[in-house]
């Protein structure tokens, strides 16, 4: 009787065949997995490039004041809107001015709350309307429904052009109204009588953002005025020739009566002079000044224009002091210096310049 083959026994030749088959299958699976990974990696390169260039940067927070956050995308959008509205946007200055404004707006909101200052929604409505279509007496004769249509059309066009949402624009308007009210509250403590100087000045812009040639011309003007004053030249004649404040230059540089505190850090140079004396060049970085005081009065009524300057100075001092009471962080550098916050400025400049050619 023939012996039956035991199905549970695997001959060596079969084991070798199965082992070879398993190795081939493992190689195939490894190749498939490697191919999938390679495809995913290839697809991920442009995806990552798109994310890192177009998705992540706009979400980057460049300013935070307490819980309020402002992104690089918002700053870029705002500046593009300014250009679209016809403004000349100096990218060496404007982004930083906007950051300062956003920070101050948040401080003003907080300060207004602490002092019980409020602005009604109707006040914001009226201010928006006045800014868009004006408040000329000539509009009184225009039918209300026609005014409404004209306002709505003009406001929609403004928002589309400026890249702002209605909520964003109203937030800016509200902050400006709160700022004006806060300035008046702070101004209540300012004396209406103060020591004053009858001031003349020569103002020369440093022209720092206009290139080396413009800077050199400004420095030459400063040098010529300095040499002229040292040689005894007439202050009024030099003001007429060199001062960039043309409103005062035509009158020999005469500005008028200035109370202490109206010009901030320049006060010490103005009020250190003797009557009839002229100062040396006083530079603030952006401008160079030459001062001459003809006389002083210890107690003189402050004119309304100067009172407004004193109120603004009080507000600026309040804002400076208030910073220490808030959590403020900023991550927005000034170019490719290699710092963690420098790339945002370069990205913003590229986006705005690219949009200008579209």
C-alpha positions, 0 to 999 in steps of 0.5 A: 500500500502506497504511503500517503504524503503528510501535508503538514511537512514542507520539504526544503525546496518548498521552504526555499521557494516560499522564503524567496517569494516572501522576500520578493513581496517584501521588496515590492512593498518597500518599493511601493512605500518608497514610491508613495513617500517620494510622490508625497515629498514631491507634492509637499515641496510646492505645497510647503512653498505655497504655505510658507509664502502665502498662508503662514506670513499673513497670519503672523502676529506682528503686534499684540496689545493685551488681547488685541492681535494684529497680523502681517496680513492686516498691515499689508492689506491696510497699506495696499489700501492706502496706495489704492486710495492714491496715497504716497506710501513711504515703505521706510516710514508708513508701516511703522507709523501704522504699528504705532497707531494701532498700539496707541488706539488700543491704549486709548480704548483702555484709557477711555474705559478707565476714565468713563469715556464712551462713544455711541454707535450713532456718533460713529455713524455720523463721523463715518458719514461726514468723512465720506460725503462731508458735512457741507451746509449745501447738503441741507437742500439734498433730499434725505433718500438721495443723500443715503444712496450717495453715501451708501454707494460712496462708502461701499466704493471706499471700503472696496478700494481701501481693503477694509471691512466695515467693522475695521473701518468703524474701529479706526473711526471709533478710536479717533473719536475716543482719542479726541475725547481723551485729549480733552479730558487730559487737557482739563488740567493744563493751565490757561496762563503760562510762560511763553517765548516769542519764537522764530525758527528755521526748519530743515528736513534731514530727507533721510528717506530720499537718498544720499544726494538729498541727505547731502543737500540737507546737510549742506543747507544746515552748514550754510545756516550755521556758518551764516549765523556765526558770521552775524547774518540776518536770521530772517534772511536765512529763514527766507532762503533755507527754511522749509516751513514756508508759512513762517519763512516769508515773515523772517521765520517768525512762529509767534508765542510758544508756551512751555511744553508745546514743543516737547523735547525742544523746550529746553533749547528754546527756553534756554535762550536769552532774548535776541539770542539764536541757538546752534543747530538742534537735530531731532533726526528727521529735522534740524532747527535753528531758534531765535527768541525775541522776548519772554513773558512769564504769564501770558494767556495761551492761545487756542492753537497752542492750547491744542498743542499742549493737549496733544503733548499731554496725550502723548505723555499719557500714552508713553506712561500708559505703555507700562500698564499693558502687555505689549509685544511686537515682532516686526523688524526693519529688513534682512538683518537676520533677526527672528522678526526681520523677515516680515518687513521684507515680505510686506515690501515685496507684496506691496511692490508686486501689487503695484505692477499688477 
